[in-house]
Protein backbone atom coordinates (compact mmCIF):
# COMPACT_ATOMS: atom_id res chain seq x y z
CA UNK A 1 0.00 0.00 0.00
CA UNK A 2 2.81 2.41 0.79
CA UNK A 3 4.44 1.76 -2.59
CA UNK A 4 1.13 2.26 -4.36
CA UNK A 5 0.60 5.50 -2.48
CA UNK A 6 4.05 6.77 -3.44
CA UNK A 7 3.34 6.00 -7.10
CA UNK A 8 -0.12 7.45 -6.97
CA UNK A 9 0.99 10.81 -5.53
CA UNK A 10 2.96 12.13 -8.54
CA UNK A 11 0.48 10.59 -10.97
CA UNK A 12 -2.43 12.24 -9.19
CA UNK A 13 -0.58 15.56 -9.17
CA UNK A 14 0.15 15.26 -12.90
CA UNK A 15 -3.48 14.47 -13.62
CA UNK A 16 -4.58 17.43 -11.51
CA UNK A 17 -2.21 19.76 -13.41
CA UNK A 18 -3.44 18.46 -16.75
CA UNK A 19 -7.03 18.80 -15.64
CA UNK A 20 -6.42 22.38 -14.47
CA UNK A 21 -4.79 23.31 -17.76
CA UNK A 22 -7.70 21.75 -19.66
CA UNK A 23 -10.16 23.74 -17.55
CA UNK A 24 -8.29 27.01 -18.21
CA UNK A 25 -8.11 26.33 -21.93
CA UNK A 26 -11.79 25.51 -22.04
CA UNK A 27 -12.90 28.58 -20.04
CA UNK A 28 -10.58 31.17 -21.63
CA UNK A 29 -12.13 32.79 -24.72
CA UNK A 30 -10.27 32.40 -28.03
CA UNK A 31 -8.42 35.27 -29.63
CA UNK A 32 -11.19 35.74 -32.23
CA UNK A 33 -13.76 36.43 -29.53
CA UNK A 34 -11.46 38.92 -27.81
CA UNK A 35 -10.86 40.80 -31.08
CA UNK A 36 -14.59 40.82 -31.81
CA UNK A 37 -15.21 42.28 -28.36
CA UNK A 38 -12.69 45.07 -28.99
CA UNK A 39 -14.20 45.93 -32.38
CA UNK A 40 -17.70 45.86 -30.87
CA UNK A 41 -16.60 48.26 -28.13
CA UNK A 42 -14.96 50.56 -30.70
CA UNK A 43 -18.18 50.67 -32.73
CA UNK A 44 -20.12 51.48 -29.57
CA UNK A 45 -17.76 54.38 -28.80
CA UNK A 46 -18.09 55.80 -32.33
CA UNK A 47 -21.88 55.45 -32.31
CA UNK A 48 -22.46 57.09 -28.91
CA UNK A 49 -21.47 60.80 -28.65
CA UNK A 50 -21.14 60.63 -24.85
CA UNK A 51 -18.68 57.73 -25.04
CA UNK A 52 -16.76 59.41 -27.86
CA UNK A 53 -16.39 62.58 -25.79
CA UNK A 54 -15.35 60.57 -22.75
CA UNK A 55 -12.72 58.63 -24.69
CA UNK A 56 -11.40 61.80 -26.32
CA UNK A 57 -11.05 63.59 -23.00
CA UNK A 58 -9.35 60.55 -21.48
CA UNK A 59 -6.84 60.24 -24.33
CA UNK A 60 -6.06 63.94 -24.71
CA UNK A 61 -5.66 64.69 -21.02
CA UNK A 62 -3.46 61.69 -20.27
CA UNK A 63 -1.37 62.40 -23.39
CA UNK A 64 -0.72 65.89 -21.99
CA UNK A 65 0.15 64.26 -18.67
CA UNK A 66 2.78 62.09 -20.37
CA UNK A 67 4.23 65.14 -22.11
CA UNK A 68 4.31 67.03 -18.81
CA UNK A 69 6.37 64.23 -17.25
CA UNK A 70 9.11 64.94 -19.80
CA UNK A 71 8.87 68.73 -19.85
CA UNK A 72 8.69 69.90 -16.23
CA UNK A 73 12.36 69.20 -15.46
CA UNK A 74 13.90 71.17 -18.38
CA UNK A 75 11.30 73.91 -17.92
CA UNK A 76 12.31 74.53 -14.31
CA UNK A 77 16.02 74.14 -14.99
CA UNK A 78 15.99 76.67 -17.85
CA UNK A 79 14.12 79.25 -15.76
CA UNK A 80 16.41 78.62 -12.80
CA UNK A 81 19.47 79.27 -14.98
CA UNK A 82 18.00 82.50 -16.34
CA UNK A 83 16.99 83.66 -12.87
CA UNK A 84 20.52 83.09 -11.54
CA UNK A 85 22.32 84.51 -14.58
CA UNK A 86 23.08 87.75 -12.72
CA UNK A 87 25.12 86.05 -10.00
CA UNK A 88 28.86 86.42 -10.03
CA UNK A 89 31.14 83.75 -11.39
CA UNK A 90 32.42 82.82 -7.94
CA UNK A 91 29.01 82.50 -6.30
CA UNK A 92 27.47 79.02 -6.10
CA UNK A 93 24.30 78.45 -8.11
CA UNK A 94 21.82 76.14 -6.39
CA UNK A 95 20.41 73.25 -8.36
CA UNK A 96 16.72 72.51 -8.82
CA UNK A 97 15.70 70.18 -5.94
CA UNK A 98 14.06 67.58 -8.17
CA UNK A 99 13.15 65.24 -5.33
CA UNK A 100 11.57 68.01 -3.31
CA UNK A 101 9.67 69.31 -6.33
CA UNK A 102 8.36 65.84 -7.14
CA UNK A 103 7.25 65.39 -3.52
CA UNK A 104 5.46 68.73 -3.76
CA UNK A 105 3.70 67.52 -6.91
CA UNK A 106 2.52 64.36 -5.15
CA UNK A 107 1.28 66.39 -2.17
CA UNK A 108 -0.71 68.66 -4.50
CA UNK A 109 -2.23 65.66 -6.25
CA UNK A 110 -3.20 64.13 -2.90
CA UNK A 111 -4.79 67.44 -1.91
CA UNK A 112 -6.85 67.41 -5.10
CA UNK A 113 -8.08 63.90 -4.35
CA UNK A 114 -9.07 64.93 -0.83
CA UNK A 115 -10.99 67.91 -2.19
CA UNK A 116 -12.90 65.62 -4.54
CA UNK A 117 -13.76 63.37 -1.59
CA UNK A 118 -15.40 66.42 0.00
CA UNK A 119 -17.25 67.79 -3.02
CA UNK A 120 -17.74 64.69 -5.18
CA UNK A 121 -21.22 63.93 -3.84
CA UNK A 122 -22.46 67.49 -4.38
CA UNK A 123 -20.71 68.58 -7.57
CA UNK A 124 -21.42 66.69 -10.83
CA UNK A 125 -18.42 65.10 -12.48
CA UNK A 126 -19.03 67.14 -15.66
CA UNK A 127 -18.48 70.39 -13.75
CA UNK A 128 -15.42 68.97 -12.02
CA UNK A 129 -13.85 67.92 -15.32
CA UNK A 130 -14.54 71.33 -16.86
CA UNK A 131 -12.87 72.96 -13.87
CA UNK A 132 -9.88 70.62 -14.19
CA UNK A 133 -9.41 71.28 -17.91
CA UNK A 134 -9.77 75.03 -17.49
CA UNK A 135 -7.28 75.14 -14.62
CA UNK A 136 -4.85 72.90 -16.49
CA UNK A 137 -4.99 75.11 -19.58
CA UNK A 138 -4.26 78.17 -17.43
CA UNK A 139 -1.45 76.28 -15.67
CA UNK A 140 0.27 75.56 -19.00
CA UNK A 141 -0.33 79.09 -20.28
CA UNK A 142 1.33 80.79 -17.29
CA UNK A 143 4.90 79.60 -18.08
CA UNK A 144 4.40 80.70 -21.69
CA UNK A 145 3.16 84.19 -20.79
CA UNK A 146 5.35 84.87 -17.75
CA UNK A 147 8.89 86.20 -17.94
CA UNK A 148 11.54 83.72 -19.16
CA UNK A 149 13.15 83.66 -15.71
CA UNK A 150 9.84 83.10 -13.88
CA UNK A 151 10.93 80.02 -11.94
CA UNK A 152 8.45 80.53 -9.09
CA UNK A 153 5.54 81.18 -11.46
CA UNK A 154 6.29 77.99 -13.40
CA UNK A 155 6.60 75.96 -10.21
CA UNK A 156 3.26 77.18 -8.86
CA UNK A 157 1.54 76.57 -12.20
CA UNK A 158 2.87 72.99 -12.32
CA UNK A 159 1.65 72.43 -8.77
CA UNK A 160 -1.78 73.69 -9.87
CA UNK A 161 -1.77 71.16 -12.69
CA UNK A 162 -0.96 68.35 -10.23
CA UNK A 163 -3.78 69.53 -7.98
CA UNK A 164 -6.12 69.26 -10.95
CA UNK A 165 -4.75 65.80 -11.65
CA UNK A 166 -5.85 64.75 -8.18
CA UNK A 167 -9.35 65.90 -9.07
CA UNK A 168 -9.24 64.30 -12.51
CA UNK A 169 -8.70 60.65 -11.56
CA UNK A 170 -11.75 60.19 -9.31
CA UNK A 171 -13.95 62.39 -11.54
CA UNK A 172 -13.04 60.31 -14.59
CA UNK A 173 -13.70 57.11 -12.64
CA UNK A 174 -17.20 58.39 -11.80
CA UNK A 175 -17.74 59.36 -15.45
CA UNK A 176 -16.81 55.86 -16.62
CA UNK A 177 -19.10 54.27 -14.04
CA UNK A 178 -22.06 56.38 -15.20
CA UNK A 179 -21.50 56.45 -18.97
CA UNK A 180 -19.80 53.16 -19.86
CA UNK A 181 -21.92 49.98 -19.76
CA UNK A 182 -20.79 47.64 -17.04
CA UNK A 183 -20.41 44.59 -19.30
CA UNK A 184 -18.05 46.44 -21.68
CA UNK A 185 -16.12 48.64 -19.25
CA UNK A 186 -12.80 46.75 -19.34
CA UNK A 187 -12.83 46.37 -23.12
CA UNK A 188 -13.84 49.98 -23.67
CA UNK A 189 -11.04 51.18 -21.39
CA UNK A 190 -8.61 49.27 -23.64
CA UNK A 191 -10.15 51.01 -26.65
CA UNK A 192 -9.54 54.39 -25.00
CA UNK A 193 -5.86 53.45 -24.60
CA UNK A 194 -5.31 53.08 -28.36
CA UNK A 195 -5.52 56.79 -29.29
CA UNK A 196 -3.68 57.64 -26.08
CA UNK A 197 -0.70 55.49 -27.08
CA UNK A 198 -0.77 56.93 -30.62
CA UNK A 199 -0.71 60.48 -29.25
CA UNK A 200 2.13 59.73 -26.83
CA UNK A 201 4.25 58.09 -29.56
CA UNK A 202 3.61 61.05 -31.87
CA UNK A 203 4.65 63.50 -29.15
CA UNK A 204 7.81 61.54 -28.40
CA UNK A 205 8.67 61.36 -32.11
CA UNK A 206 8.24 65.14 -32.23
CA UNK A 207 10.43 65.62 -29.15
CA UNK A 208 13.75 65.70 -30.99
CA UNK A 209 12.80 68.73 -33.07
CA UNK A 210 10.87 70.74 -30.48
CA UNK A 211 11.84 72.93 -27.57
CA UNK A 212 10.27 73.22 -24.15
CA UNK A 213 7.84 76.10 -25.00
CA UNK A 214 6.53 74.04 -27.91
CA UNK A 215 5.68 71.19 -25.54
CA UNK A 216 3.93 73.58 -23.17
CA UNK A 217 1.93 74.96 -26.07
CA UNK A 218 1.06 71.40 -27.05
CA UNK A 219 -0.21 70.69 -23.54
CA UNK A 220 -2.23 73.91 -23.56
CA UNK A 221 -3.81 72.94 -26.88
CA UNK A 222 -4.70 69.47 -25.61
CA UNK A 223 -6.35 70.95 -22.52
CA UNK A 224 -8.32 73.39 -24.67
CA UNK A 225 -9.65 70.55 -26.84
CA UNK A 226 -10.56 68.61 -23.68
CA UNK A 227 -12.52 71.63 -22.52
CA UNK A 228 -14.46 71.66 -25.79
CA UNK A 229 -15.42 68.00 -25.35
CA UNK A 230 -16.33 68.61 -21.71
CA UNK A 231 -18.72 71.38 -22.76
CA UNK A 232 -20.95 68.82 -24.49
CA UNK A 233 -23.69 67.49 -22.24
CA UNK A 234 -23.00 63.76 -21.69
CA UNK A 235 -25.72 61.14 -21.64
CA UNK A 236 -25.37 57.61 -20.36
CA UNK A 237 -25.22 55.00 -23.10
CA UNK A 238 -27.74 52.85 -21.29
CA UNK A 239 -30.32 55.64 -20.98
CA UNK A 240 -33.36 55.25 -23.16
CA UNK A 241 -36.25 57.67 -23.32
CA UNK A 242 -39.49 55.75 -23.03
CA UNK A 243 -42.60 57.48 -24.30
CA UNK A 244 -45.63 56.92 -22.03
CA UNK A 245 -48.46 54.98 -23.54
CA UNK A 246 -51.52 57.08 -24.26
CA UNK A 247 -54.93 55.48 -24.29
CA UNK A 248 -56.92 56.03 -27.47
CA UNK A 249 -59.41 58.82 -27.25
CA UNK A 250 -57.51 60.65 -24.48
HUFEN-V813574 format. One record per pair of residues at least 12 apart in sequence whose ideal C-beta (glycine too) atoms are under 10 Angstrom apart, sorted by the first residue. I is the first residue (numbers start at 0). J is the second residue. Records with the same first field share a line. If there is no record, write none. Layout:
# HUFEN-V813574
I: J ; J
This chain:
# HUFEN-V813574
33: 186 ; 189
36: 182 ; 183 ; 185 ; 186 ; 187 ; 189 ; 190
37: 186 ; 187 ; 189 ; 190 ; 193
38: 186 ; 190
39: 183 ; 186 ; 187 ; 190
40: 179 ; 180 ; 183 ; 184 ; 185 ; 186 ; 187 ; 188 ; 189 ; 190 ; 191
41: 54 ; 186 ; 187 ; 189 ; 190 ; 191 ; 193
42: 190
43: 179 ; 180 ; 183 ; 186 ; 187 ; 190 ; 236
44: 179 ; 183 ; 187 ; 190 ; 191 ; 236
45: 190
46: 236
47: 178 ; 179 ; 180 ; 233 ; 234 ; 235 ; 236 ; 237
48: 228 ; 231 ; 232 ; 233 ; 234 ; 236
49: 174 ; 177 ; 178 ; 179 ; 231 ; 232 ; 233 ; 234 ; 235 ; 236 ; 238
50: 175 ; 178 ; 179 ; 180 ; 183 ; 187 ; 190 ; 191 ; 233 ; 234 ; 235 ; 236
51: 228 ; 231
52: 174 ; 178 ; 225 ; 227 ; 228 ; 229 ; 230 ; 231 ; 232 ; 233 ; 234
53: 128 ; 171 ; 174 ; 175 ; 177 ; 178 ; 179 ; 187 ; 191 ; 228 ; 229 ; 233 ; 236
54: 175 ; 178 ; 179 ; 187 ; 188 ; 190 ; 191 ; 192 ; 193 ; 194 ; 195 ; 228
55: 191 ; 194 ; 224 ; 225 ; 227 ; 228 ; 229 ; 231
56: 128 ; 131 ; 132 ; 167 ; 171 ; 174 ; 191 ; 224 ; 225 ; 226 ; 227 ; 228 ; 229 ; 231 ; 233
57: 167 ; 171 ; 174 ; 175 ; 188 ; 191 ; 192 ; 194 ; 195 ; 225 ; 228
58: 190 ; 191 ; 192 ; 193 ; 194 ; 195 ; 196 ; 197 ; 198 ; 199 ; 221 ; 225
59: 132 ; 194 ; 195 ; 198 ; 218 ; 220 ; 221 ; 222 ; 223 ; 224 ; 225 ; 226 ; 227 ; 228
60: 128 ; 131 ; 132 ; 135 ; 163 ; 164 ; 167 ; 171 ; 195 ; 218 ; 221 ; 222 ; 224 ; 225 ; 228 ; 229
61: 164 ; 167 ; 171 ; 191 ; 192 ; 195 ; 196 ; 198 ; 199 ; 221
62: 194 ; 195 ; 196 ; 197 ; 198 ; 199 ; 200 ; 201 ; 202 ; 217 ; 218 ; 221 ; 225
63: 132 ; 135 ; 136 ; 139 ; 160 ; 198 ; 199 ; 202 ; 214 ; 217 ; 218 ; 219 ; 220 ; 221 ; 222 ; 224 ; 225
64: 135 ; 160 ; 161 ; 164 ; 167 ; 195 ; 199 ; 218 ; 221
65: 195 ; 196 ; 198 ; 199 ; 200 ; 202 ; 203 ; 218
66: 139 ; 198 ; 199 ; 202 ; 203 ; 205 ; 206 ; 214 ; 215 ; 217 ; 218 ; 221
67: 104 ; 135 ; 138 ; 139 ; 157 ; 160 ; 161 ; 164 ; 214 ; 215 ; 218
69: 202 ; 203 ; 206 ; 211 ; 214
70: 139 ; 142 ; 157 ; 202 ; 206 ; 209 ; 210 ; 211 ; 212 ; 213 ; 214 ; 215 ; 217 ; 218
71: 95 ; 97 ; 100 ; 101 ; 104 ; 142 ; 153 ; 154 ; 157 ; 160 ; 161 ; 211 ; 214 ; 215
72: 95 ; 97 ; 100 ; 101 ; 211
73: 95 ; 210 ; 211 ; 214
74: 95 ; 142 ; 150 ; 153 ; 154 ; 156 ; 157 ; 211 ; 212 ; 214 ; 215
75: 95 ; 96 ; 97 ; 100 ; 142 ; 150 ; 153 ; 154 ; 157 ; 211
76: 94 ; 95 ; 97 ; 150 ; 211
77: 95 ; 142 ; 147 ; 148 ; 150 ; 153 ; 210 ; 211 ; 212
78: 95 ; 142 ; 145 ; 146 ; 147 ; 148 ; 149 ; 150 ; 151 ; 152 ; 153 ; 154 ; 211
79: 92 ; 93 ; 94 ; 95 ; 148 ; 150 ; 153 ; 154
80: 92 ; 95 ; 148 ; 150
81: 146 ; 147 ; 148 ; 149 ; 150
82: 146 ; 147 ; 148 ; 149 ; 150 ; 151
83: 148 ; 150
84: 148
85: 148
95: 150 ; 154
100: 154 ; 157 ; 158
101: 161
103: 154 ; 157 ; 158 ; 161
104: 154 ; 157 ; 158 ; 160 ; 161 ; 162 ; 164 ; 165
105: 161 ; 165
106: 158 ; 161 ; 162 ; 165
107: 155 ; 157 ; 158 ; 159 ; 160 ; 161 ; 162 ; 163 ; 164 ; 165
108: 158 ; 160 ; 161 ; 162 ; 163 ; 164 ; 165 ; 166 ; 167 ; 168
109: 161 ; 162 ; 165
110: 158 ; 161 ; 162 ; 165 ; 166
111: 131 ; 134 ; 159 ; 160 ; 161 ; 162 ; 163 ; 164 ; 165 ; 166 ; 167 ; 168 ; 169 ; 170
112: 162 ; 164 ; 165 ; 166 ; 167 ; 168 ; 169
113: 165 ; 166
114: 127 ; 162 ; 165 ; 166 ; 169
115: 127 ; 131 ; 165 ; 166 ; 167 ; 168 ; 169 ; 170 ; 172 ; 173
116: 169
118: 166
119: 166 ; 169 ; 170 ; 172 ; 173
122: 166 ; 170
123: 170 ; 173 ; 174 ; 177 ; 233
124: 166 ; 169 ; 170 ; 171 ; 172 ; 173 ; 174 ; 175 ; 176 ; 177 ; 178 ; 229 ; 233
125: 170 ; 173 ; 174 ; 177 ; 229 ; 230 ; 231 ; 232 ; 233
126: 170 ; 229
127: 163 ; 166 ; 167 ; 169 ; 170 ; 171 ; 173 ; 174 ; 229
128: 163 ; 166 ; 167 ; 170 ; 171 ; 173 ; 174 ; 225 ; 226 ; 228 ; 229 ; 233
129: 170 ; 225 ; 226 ; 228 ; 229 ; 230
130: 163 ; 166 ; 167 ; 170 ; 226 ; 229
131: 160 ; 162 ; 163 ; 164 ; 165 ; 166 ; 167 ; 168 ; 170 ; 171 ; 222 ; 225 ; 226 ; 229
132: 163 ; 167 ; 221 ; 222 ; 223 ; 224 ; 225 ; 226 ; 227 ; 228 ; 229 ; 230
133: 163 ; 222 ; 223 ; 225 ; 226 ; 229
134: 156 ; 159 ; 160 ; 162 ; 163 ; 166 ; 222
135: 156 ; 159 ; 160 ; 161 ; 162 ; 163 ; 164 ; 166 ; 167 ; 218 ; 219 ; 221 ; 222 ; 223 ; 225 ; 226
136: 160 ; 163 ; 218 ; 219 ; 220 ; 221 ; 222 ; 223 ; 224 ; 225 ; 226
137: 156 ; 159 ; 160 ; 163 ; 219 ; 222
138: 153 ; 155 ; 156 ; 157 ; 158 ; 159 ; 160 ; 161 ; 162 ; 163 ; 215 ; 218 ; 219 ; 222
139: 156 ; 157 ; 159 ; 160 ; 214 ; 215 ; 216 ; 217 ; 218 ; 219 ; 220 ; 221 ; 222 ; 223
140: 156 ; 215 ; 216 ; 218 ; 219 ; 222 ; 223
141: 153 ; 155 ; 156 ; 157 ; 159 ; 160 ; 215 ; 219
142: 154 ; 155 ; 156 ; 157 ; 211 ; 212 ; 215 ; 218 ; 219
143: 156 ; 212 ; 215 ; 216 ; 218 ; 219
147: 212
153: 215
156: 215
160: 218 ; 222
163: 222
167: 225
174: 229 ; 233
175: 187 ; 188 ; 191
176: 235
177: 233 ; 234 ; 235 ; 236 ; 237 ; 238
178: 233 ; 234 ; 235 ; 236 ; 237 ; 238
179: 191 ; 235 ; 236 ; 237
180: 235 ; 236 ; 237
181: 237
183: 236
187: 236
198: 217 ; 221
202: 214 ; 217 ; 218 ; 221
205: 217
